[in-house]
């Protein structure tokens, strides 16, 4: 047998295997970061939901529906009671001066936007509240993290 030929074929095979591994890793990274529409959408939505559940004024659950009855549940994750003056979702105000003690939740309903069932949405959120102990007023926008999900039936 020709050892020179075997050495070249082994080198070519190793090169192709390394190239395949690099391409697979690149596709995984692009998919996770949302570079290809439709592939990274789930990760973005999960990150948004995780962020809002742990925020100072948290959105613990929500349902945006095609019927026009939308529900947002917020929770006070702070150590003091707060008065929620405005809860703006997609520029629609759902709140009007309700007080939440530490750890308390409140459900807000309204018509935030019209959407079609199964279609993704991405809305801005802004919570204007006042701390009951310090009387300080705050406008929490979630560091511009949008509320993302899929429209329900």
C-alpha positions as CSV (number, residue, x, y, z in Angstrom):
1,X,0.0,0.0,0.0
2,X,1.0,3.6,-0.6
3,X,1.5,5.2,2.8
4,X,1.7,8.6,1.3
5,X,-1.8,8.2,-0.1
6,X,-3.2,7.0,3.2
7,X,-1.6,9.9,5.1
8,X,-3.3,12.4,2.7
9,X,-6.7,10.8,2.9
10,X,-6.5,10.7,6.7
11,X,-5.6,14.4,6.8
12,X,-8.5,15.2,4.5
13,X,-10.9,13.2,6.6
14,X,-9.8,14.9,9.8
15,X,-10.1,18.3,8.1
16,X,-13.7,17.6,7.0
17,X,-14.7,16.3,10.5
18,X,-13.3,19.5,12.1
19,X,-15.1,21.7,9.5
20,X,-18.4,19.9,10.2
21,X,-18.1,20.4,14.0
22,X,-17.3,24.1,13.5
23,X,-20.4,24.5,11.2
24,X,-22.7,22.7,13.6
25,X,-21.5,24.9,16.6
26,X,-22.0,28.0,14.5
27,X,-25.5,27.0,13.6
28,X,-26.4,26.4,17.2
29,X,-25.0,29.8,18.3
30,X,-26.9,31.6,15.5
31,X,-30.1,29.8,16.4
32,X,-29.8,30.5,20.2
33,X,-29.1,34.2,19.5
34,X,-32.1,34.5,17.2
35,X,-30.1,35.3,14.0
36,X,-32.4,33.1,11.9
37,X,-36.1,34.2,12.1
38,X,-38.2,31.5,13.8
39,X,-35.3,29.5,15.3
40,X,-34.4,31.8,18.3
41,X,-37.9,33.1,19.0
42,X,-38.5,30.7,21.9
43,X,-35.3,31.6,23.7
44,X,-36.1,35.4,23.4
45,X,-39.6,34.8,24.8
46,X,-38.4,32.6,27.7
47,X,-35.7,35.2,28.6
48,X,-38.4,38.0,28.6
49,X,-40.7,35.9,30.8
50,X,-37.8,35.0,33.2
51,X,-36.8,38.7,33.5
52,X,-40.3,40.0,34.2
53,X,-41.0,37.3,36.8
54,X,-38.0,38.4,38.9
55,X,-38.3,42.2,38.5
56,X,-39.0,44.6,41.4
57,X,-42.5,45.0,40.1
58,X,-42.9,41.6,38.5
59,X,-45.2,40.4,35.8
60,X,-45.8,36.9,37.1
61,X,-48.2,35.8,34.4
62,X,-50.1,37.2,31.4
63,X,-52.4,36.2,28.7
64,X,-52.8,38.3,25.5
65,X,-55.7,36.9,23.5
66,X,-57.3,37.3,20.2
67,X,-60.7,37.8,21.9
68,X,-59.5,41.2,23.3
69,X,-59.6,40.3,26.9
70,X,-56.0,40.6,28.1
71,X,-54.8,39.7,31.6
72,X,-51.6,40.9,33.3
73,X,-50.7,39.8,36.9
74,X,-48.2,41.9,38.7
75,X,-46.5,41.3,42.0
76,X,-44.6,43.6,44.4
77,X,-41.2,42.0,44.9
78,X,-40.0,45.0,47.0
79,X,-39.7,45.2,50.8
80,X,-42.1,48.2,51.1
81,X,-45.7,48.6,49.9
82,X,-46.1,50.4,46.6
83,X,-48.9,52.3,45.0
84,X,-49.1,51.4,41.3
85,X,-50.2,54.6,39.5
86,X,-49.8,53.4,35.9
87,X,-49.2,50.0,34.4
88,X,-48.6,50.8,30.7
89,X,-48.5,47.8,28.4
90,X,-48.2,48.6,24.7
91,X,-49.1,52.2,25.6
92,X,-52.4,51.1,27.3
93,X,-52.8,52.0,30.9
94,X,-54.3,49.2,33.0
95,X,-53.8,50.5,36.6
96,X,-55.2,53.4,38.6
97,X,-53.6,53.8,42.0
98,X,-53.8,50.4,43.6
99,X,-51.6,49.7,46.6
100,X,-49.7,46.4,46.8
101,X,-48.0,45.2,50.0
102,X,-44.7,43.3,49.8
103,X,-45.3,40.0,48.0
104,X,-48.9,40.9,47.0
105,X,-50.2,40.3,43.5
106,X,-53.0,42.0,41.5
107,X,-54.7,41.0,38.3
108,X,-55.3,43.7,35.7
109,X,-57.5,43.2,32.6
110,X,-58.1,45.3,29.5
111,X,-57.7,45.3,25.8
112,X,-54.0,45.8,25.2
113,X,-53.9,45.0,21.5
114,X,-55.6,43.0,18.8
115,X,-53.6,40.0,17.8
116,X,-54.2,36.7,16.0
117,X,-54.1,33.4,17.9
118,X,-50.7,31.8,17.6
119,X,-48.9,35.0,16.4
120,X,-45.9,36.3,18.5
121,X,-46.1,39.7,20.2
122,X,-43.6,42.0,21.7
123,X,-44.8,45.0,23.9
124,X,-43.2,47.7,25.9
125,X,-44.0,47.8,29.6
126,X,-43.8,50.7,32.0
127,X,-44.8,50.7,35.7
128,X,-45.1,54.1,37.5
129,X,-45.3,53.5,41.2
130,X,-44.7,55.3,44.5
131,X,-42.9,53.7,47.5
132,X,-45.2,54.0,50.6
133,X,-42.3,54.4,53.1
134,X,-40.0,56.9,51.2
135,X,-42.8,58.5,49.1
136,X,-40.4,58.2,46.2
137,X,-41.9,58.0,42.7
138,X,-40.4,55.6,40.2
139,X,-40.9,54.7,36.6
140,X,-39.8,51.1,36.0
141,X,-39.4,50.1,32.3
142,X,-37.6,46.8,32.9
143,X,-34.4,48.1,31.4
144,X,-36.3,48.2,28.1
145,X,-37.0,44.5,28.2
146,X,-40.1,43.9,26.2
147,X,-43.0,41.6,27.2
148,X,-42.9,38.8,24.7
149,X,-45.1,35.8,24.0
150,X,-47.7,34.2,21.7
151,X,-51.2,35.4,21.4
152,X,-53.8,33.0,22.9
153,X,-57.2,32.1,21.4
